[in-house]
Amino acid sequence: MTADLRDLYQEVVVDHSRRPRNFGPLPDASHQAEGFNPLCGDRLNLYLKVVDGFIEDARFEGSGCAISMASASLMTEAMKGRRTTDAEALFSDFHAMLTGNPKTNPALGKLEVFAGVSEFPSRIKCATLAWHTLQAALHAEVQPVTTESIA
């Protein structure tokens, strides 16, 4: 990771972890799911308002490490206005970027700041917890997501 990208990563992660966007309940949520990362203690409740196949709103509540909170914040920003099928594709590209199989995808936008997480395997679950919780919400899974059951 270049010094410039590392600086950007740190700046974005710190900003979104200290001042997460879309943080709080979503009373009219149509979908929701819970996520937990026992390694870091990250806990997340994700709420979505899906109308006609589009994610109209996305919010989250919880606590956790800076990477987990920043990832949830940036993810909820990225999901608003997307088709649920596009959200699934973005999840795949984000996960591939973190696990060493990057795909060129301009749709990742700001999310590319997390590319450096791939250098720290123990932090990948922190960065992907919100995303796996998103998958659970979209698929109406009842059981909480745990990083111990995801790859």
BAFI-3210 file (N, C-alpha, C; in Angstrom, 3 decimals, decimal comma, padded with zeros to 6 digits):
// residues 151
n [1|2|3|4|5|6|7|8|9|10|11|12|13|14|15|16|17|18|19|20|21|22|23|24|25|26|27|28|29|30|31|32|33|34|35|36|37|38|39|40|41|42|43|44|45|46|47|48|49|50|51|52|53|54|55|56|57|58|59|60|61|62|63|64|65|66|67|68|69|70|71|72|73|74|75|76|77|78|79|80|81|82|83|84|85|86|87|88|89|90|91|92|93|94|95|96|97|98|99|100|101|102|103|104|105|106|107|108|109|110|111|112|113|114|115|116|117|118|119|120|121|122|123|124|125|126|127|128|129|130|131|132|133|134|135|136|137|138|139|140|141|142|143|144|145|146|147|148|149|150|151]
n.u [000,858|000,627|002,094|000,397|-002,146|-002,327|-002,414|-004,849|-006,590|-006,347|-007,314|-009,994|-011,067|-010,769|-012,374|-014,978|-015,316|-015,349|-017,392|-019,844|-021,820|-025,319|-026,060|-028,041|-031,469|-033,940|-037,028|-039,030|-038,041|-037,789|-036,296|-033,962|-031,023|-028,734|-025,311|-022,193|-018,902|-016,895|-014,133|-013,214|-015,210|-017,117|-020,369|-023,411|-026,386|-028,288|-030,356|-032,677|-034,543|-036,365|-037,786|-039,654|-037,487|-035,333|-032,922|-033,928|-033,242|-030,686|-029,463|-027,600|-026,866|-024,768|-021,605|-018,025|-014,746|-012,634|-012,358|-014,536|-016,767|-016,335|-016,497|-019,187|-020,451|-019,579|-020,552|-023,360|-023,794|-023,080|-025,041|-027,541|-030,148|-029,476|-030,170|-031,236|-030,010|-027,732|-026,475|-025,740|-023,830|-021,916|-021,144|-019,814|-017,628|-016,371|-015,692|-013,967|-011,901|-010,825|-009,943|-007,870|-008,343|-008,741|-011,118|-011,508|-013,508|-015,284|-017,499|-016,974|-015,839|-015,377|-015,067|-012,807|-010,764|-010,472|-008,876|-006,314|-006,744|-006,516|-003,905|-003,815|-004,869|-006,290|-008,005|-009,848|-012,348|-013,435|-013,832|-015,640|-017,891|-020,249|-021,053|-021,617|-023,712|-025,467|-026,031|-027,407|-029,637|-030,835|-031,575|-033,369|-032,529|-032,794|-031,164|-028,483|-025,591|-022,347|-018,878|-017,439|-018,622|-018,324|-016,483]
n.v [-001,165|002,157|005,161|007,406|006,229|004,819|006,933|008,145|006,040|005,834|008,363|008,354|006,085|006,838|009,170|008,139|006,277|007,757|009,569|008,157|007,696|007,496|006,312|004,862|004,043|002,690|003,229|002,438|000,187|-002,440|-004,671|-006,401|-007,248|-008,927|-008,717|-010,125|-010,018|-011,963|-011,920|-009,250|-008,073|-006,623|-005,464|-005,356|-003,986|-003,984|-002,082|-001,927|-000,219|-001,406|-000,969|-001,954|-003,427|-001,722|-000,248|001,989|003,236|002,932|002,002|001,750|000,351|-000,034|-001,181|-001,157|-001,915|000,530|-000,048|-001,734|-000,069|002,073|000,716|-000,149|002,336|003,484|001,506|001,664|004,174|003,670|001,867|003,083|003,809|001,869|-001,032|-004,126|-006,325|-005,175|-004,462|-006,949|-007,679|-005,701|-006,369|-008,806|-007,891|-006,197|-008,004|-009,673|-007,864|-007,545|-010,081|-010,682|-011,121|-008,997|-007,202|-005,076|-002,453|000,263|000,964|000,576|002,868|005,082|002,949|001,601|002,403|000,527|-001,448|-001,929|-003,448|-006,062|-006,704|-007,305|-009,930|-010,642|-008,546|-008,549|-009,718|-007,810|-005,687|-006,823|-007,564|-005,899|-006,139|-008,877|-008,965|-007,339|-009,043|-011,052|-009,596|-008,907|-011,423|-012,193|-013,619|-015,158|-015,901|-014,437|-013,062|-014,323|-013,769|-016,015|-017,926|-017,242|-016,860]
n.w [000,000|-000,870|000,546|000,333|-000,064|002,314|004,149|003,371|003,889|006,708|007,454|006,458|007,774|010,483|010,527|009,821|011,846|014,158|013,665|012,688|009,792|009,150|011,543|013,955|014,861|012,556|012,209|010,317|009,050|006,688|006,547|008,585|010,487|012,711|013,702|014,849|016,045|017,680|018,086|018,107|019,514|018,210|017,603|015,841|014,572|011,783|009,676|007,066|004,587|002,167|-000,945|-003,632|-004,676|-004,329|-002,194|-000,089|002,285|004,754|007,839|010,927|014,154|016,993|018,305|018,218|016,904|015,253|012,489|011,953|012,568|010,792|008,355|008,383|008,365|005,894|004,186|004,542|003,457|000,806|000,020|-000,148|-002,339|-004,165|-006,186|-004,815|-005,958|-007,048|-004,713|-003,730|-005,641|-005,194|-002,612|-003,172|-004,714|-002,858|-000,826|-002,277|-002,812|-000,263|000,365|-001,261|-003,963|-005,922|-007,852|-010,586|-010,040|-010,501|-009,075|-006,415|-005,338|-002,649|-000,956|-001,629|000,001|001,929|000,909|001,881|004,146|003,492|003,952|006,579|007,860|010,231|010,582|008,577|009,082|010,734|008,975|007,199|008,614|008,739|006,113|005,767|007,500|006,137|003,965|005,368|006,233|003,767|002,914|004,764|007,048|010,181|012,341|014,188|012,544|012,766|012,943|013,254|011,772|009,153|006,104]
ca.u [000,000|001,443|001,932|-000,788|-003,327|-002,347|-002,881|-006,264|-007,259|-006,395|-008,182|-011,381|-011,473|-010,908|-013,544|-016,221|-015,474|-015,679|-018,661|-020,470|-023,009|-026,467|-026,050|-029,272|-032,551|-034,748|-038,332|-039,837|-037,216|-038,464|-035,344|-032,953|-030,218|-027,720|-023,997|-021,310|-017,532|-016,375|-012,707|-013,041|-016,344|-017,986|-021,787|-024,049|-027,755|-028,447|-031,744|-032,850|-035,879|-036,331|-039,057|-039,606|-036,158|-034,314|-032,634|-034,214|-032,519|-029,875|-028,936|-027,069|-026,553|-023,835|-020,308|-016,940|-013,469|-012,700|-012,551|-015,902|-017,695|-016,122|-017,015|-020,655|-020,818|-019,384|-021,437|-024,727|-023,795|-022,999|-026,224|-028,743|-030,507|-029,071|-031,004|-030,717|-029,103|-026,466|-025,864|-025,121|-022,630|-020,938|-020,626|-018,847|-016,420|-015,727|-015,103|-012,832|-010,829|-010,214|-009,384|-006,749|-008,755|-009,414|-011,718|-011,618|-014,908|-015,416|-018,626|-016,491|-015,648|-014,690|-014,836|-011,462|-009,818|-010,309|-008,017|-005,173|-007,107|-006,069|-002,571|-004,005|-005,933|-007,117|-008,948|-010,810|-013,679|-013,921|-014,276|-016,732|-019,043|-021,444|-021,429|-022,279|-024,987|-026,289|-026,496|-028,412|-030,852|-031,458|-032,103|-034,281|-032,012|-033,219|-030,037|-027,432|-024,377|-021,137|-017,695|-016,902|-019,283|-018,144|-015,101]
ca.v [000,000|003,370|006,064|008,239|005,410|004,523|008,145|008,286|004,973|006,215|009,530|007,947|005,182|007,620|010,036|007,364|005,576|008,765|010,196|007,261|008,145|006,574|005,603|005,011|003,137|002,989|002,726|001,806|-000,800|-003,632|-005,767|-006,147|-008,398|-008,696|-009,299|-010,146|-010,472|-012,233|-011,630|-007,835|-007,609|-005,792|-005,825|-004,519|-004,201|-003,299|-001,867|-001,505|000,016|-001,852|-000,737|-002,325|-003,911|-000,698|000,086|003,417|003,743|001,948|002,553|000,717|000,647|-000,999|-000,696|-002,020|-001,300|001,601|-000,610|-002,230|001,063|002,805|-000,113|-000,077|003,698|003,621|000,569|002,192|005,259|003,084|001,067|003,895|004,036|000,735|-002,231|-005,173|-007,173|-004,452|-004,547|-008,278|-007,632|-004,859|-007,207|-009,751|-007,161|-005,724|-009,187|-010,094|-006,897|-007,784|-011,424|-010,857|-011,352|-007,750|-006,996|-003,655|-002,081|001,670|001,118|000,552|004,252|005,300|001,674|001,134|002,716|-000,678|-002,413|-002,230|-004,411|-007,389|-006,933|-007,648|-010,942|-010,670|-007,425|-008,725|-009,962|-006,514|-004,898|-007,463|-007,883|-005,168|-006,655|-010,167|-008,635|-006,878|-010,247|-011,696|-008,773|-009,039|-012,778|-012,405|-014,635|-014,868|-016,072|-013,409|-013,403|-014,272|-013,901|-017,370|-018,809|-016,709|-016,933]
ca.w [000,000|-000,944|001,686|000,126|000,178|003,747|004,817|003,059|004,639|008,114|007,574|006,229|008,851|011,711|010,384|009,859|013,123|015,180|013,293|011,704|009,074|009,163|012,821|014,712|014,452|011,368|012,650|009,272|008,344|006,171|006,707|009,601|010,900|013,736|013,451|016,012|015,833|019,014|018,158|018,451|020,306|017,374|017,569|014,841|014,121|010,504|009,287|005,677|004,053|000,776|-001,635|-005,051|-005,051|-004,100|-000,801|000,067|003,446|005,474|009,090|011,815|015,541|017,539|018,777|017,784|016,576|014,252|011,152|011,864|012,538|009,539|007,268|008,437|007,967|004,447|003,503|004,512|002,471|-000,539|-000,291|-000,384|-003,733|-005,015|-006,291|-003,931|-006,742|-007,148|-003,387|-003,673|-006,484|-004,511|-001,527|-003,756|-005,095|-001,626|-000,187|-003,110|-002,602|001,049|000,476|-002,168|-005,353|-006,293|-009,169|-010,871|-009,991|-010,139|-008,155|-005,030|-004,917|-001,371|-000,283|-001,966|001,073|002,739|000,217|002,739|005,182|003,038|004,518|007,991|007,828|011,437|010,541|007,479|009,646|011,243|007,824|006,461|009,469|008,282|004,796|005,973|008,136|005,015|003,263|006,216|006,191|002,447|002,767|005,889|007,962|011,545|013,244|014,069|011,814|013,570|012,114|013,411|010,798|007,804|005,611]
c.u [000,906|001,155|000,685|-002,070|-003,453|-002,864|-004,378|-007,077|-007,422|-007,362|-009,652|-011,873|-011,689|-012,159|-014,842|-016,405|-015,852|-017,038|-019,370|-021,719|-024,082|-026,514|-027,342|-030,354|-033,236|-036,137|-039,150|-039,031|-038,063|-037,597|-034,383|-032,212|-029,221|-026,418|-023,117|-019,952|-016,910|-014,885|-012,456|-014,125|-017,284|-019,409|-022,502|-025,482|-027,918|-029,916|-031,787|-034,316|-035,786|-037,725|-038,851|-038,197|-035,032|-034,140|-032,811|-033,436|-031,787|-029,290|-028,405|-026,894|-025,536|-022,573|-019,246|-015,684|-013,655|-012,981|-013,990|-016,910|-017,558|-016,687|-018,539|-021,145|-020,717|-020,307|-022,853|-024,832|-023,871|-024,278|-027,445|-028,945|-030,131|-030,156|-030,409|-029,764|-027,742|-025,722|-025,136|-023,816|-021,534|-020,322|-019,542|-017,540|-015,654|-015,007|-013,873|-011,645|-010,094|-009,529|-008,337|-007,080|-009,456|-009,944|-011,752|-013,097|-015,022|-016,563|-018,171|-016,247|-014,829|-014,336|-013,441|-010,438|-009,582|-009,408|-006,838|-005,474|-006,638|-004,679|-002,632|-005,147|-006,837|-008,161|-009,993|-012,220|-014,278|-014,529|-015,482|-017,961|-020,317|-021,965|-022,114|-023,638|-025,970|-026,871|-027,613|-029,726|-031,582|-032,110|-033,009|-033,839|-032,324|-032,046|-029,034|-026,220|-023,230|-019,942|-017,055|-017,519|-019,129|-016,694|-014,595]
c.v [001,230|004,263|006,926|007,470|005,084|005,732|008,350|007,271|005,393|007,378|009,143|007,054|005,960|008,494|009,251|006,602|006,555|009,411|009,327|007,876|007,065|005,733|005,908|004,096|003,601|002,410|002,017|000,806|-001,988|-004,882|-005,405|-007,426|-007,945|-009,350|-009,169|-010,705|-010,714|-011,913|-010,201|-007,336|-006,700|-006,353|-004,837|-004,955|-003,353|-003,251|-001,355|-001,205|-000,280|-001,688|-001,041|-002,700|-002,905|-000,465|001,600|004,021|002,589|002,642|001,400|001,266|-000,383|-000,334|-001,659|-001,233|-000,271|001,057|-001,076|-001,091|001,865|002,022|-000,055|001,290|003,873|002,696|001,122|003,359|004,703|002,346|001,884|004,142|002,894|-000,330|-003,277|-006,096|-006,504|-004,477|-005,882|-008,292|-006,800|-005,600|-008,145|-009,065|-006,664|-006,885|-009,665|-009,154|-007,181|-009,137|-011,727|-011,186|-010,114|-007,770|-005,494|-003,314|-000,630|001,911|001,094|001,959|004,364|003,999|001,114|001,473|001,506|-001,721|-002,832|-003,222|-005,815|-007,729|-007,370|-008,656|-010,962|-009,551|-007,559|-008,938|-008,687|-005,701|-005,509|-007,781|-007,190|-005,734|-008,018|-009,962|-008,097|-008,070|-010,924|-010,914|-008,940|-010,402|-013,177|-013,541|-014,218|-014,942|-014,933|-013,949|-013,347|-014,498|-015,268|-018,335|-018,315|-016,796|-015,567]
c.w [000,000|000,262|001,544|000,420|001,660|004,533|004,605|003,862|006,093|008,334|007,455|007,361|010,146|011,651|010,541|011,158|014,232|014,938|012,247|011,089|009,202|010,437|013,562|014,176|013,167|011,636|011,575|008,434|007,894|006,345|007,840|009,930|011,955|013,315|014,677|015,620|017,208|019,172|018,638|019,407|019,533|017,410|016,670|014,615|012,874|010,150|007,851|005,410|002,567|000,183|-003,114|-005,519|-004,884|-002,604|-000,669|001,227|004,113|006,695|009,935|013,213|015,994|018,031|018,294|017,485|015,455|012,856|010,965|011,740|011,237|008,358|007,224|007,958|006,454|003,662|003,432|003,546|001,052|-000,943|-000,656|-001,876|-004,670|-005,070|-005,356|-004,685|-006,918|-005,807|-003,239|-004,474|-005,815|-003,326|-002,063|-004,112|-003,869|-000,939|-000,961|-002,916|-001,290|001,167|-000,586|-003,596|-005,876|-007,722|-009,379|-010,927|-009,557|-009,166|-006,693|-004,493|-003,639|-000,657|-000,569|-000,896|001,975|002,085|001,091|003,845|004,788|003,566|005,978|008,115|009,064|011,440|009,433|008,022|010,233|010,093|007,123|007,309|008,984|006,968|004,901|006,653|007,093|004,258|004,056|006,186|004,862|002,252|003,931|006,806|009,394|012,527|013,079|013,301|012,818|012,682|012,253|012,394|009,364|007,407|005,269]
res [m|t|a|d|l|r|d|l|y|q|e|v|v|v|d|h|s|r|r|p|r|n|f|g|p|l|p|d|a|s|h|q|a|e|g|f|n|p|l|c|g|d|r|l|n|l|y|l|k|v|v|d|g|f|i|e|d|a|r|f|e|g|s|g|c|a|i|s|m|a|s|a|s|l|m|t|e|a|m|k|g|r|r|t|t|d|a|e|a|l|f|s|d|f|h|a|m|l|t|g|n|p|k|t|n|p|a|l|g|k|l|e|v|f|a|g|v|s|e|f|p|s|r|i|k|c|a|t|l|a|w|h|t|l|q|a|a|l|h|a|e|v|q|p|v|t|t|e|s|i|a]
***
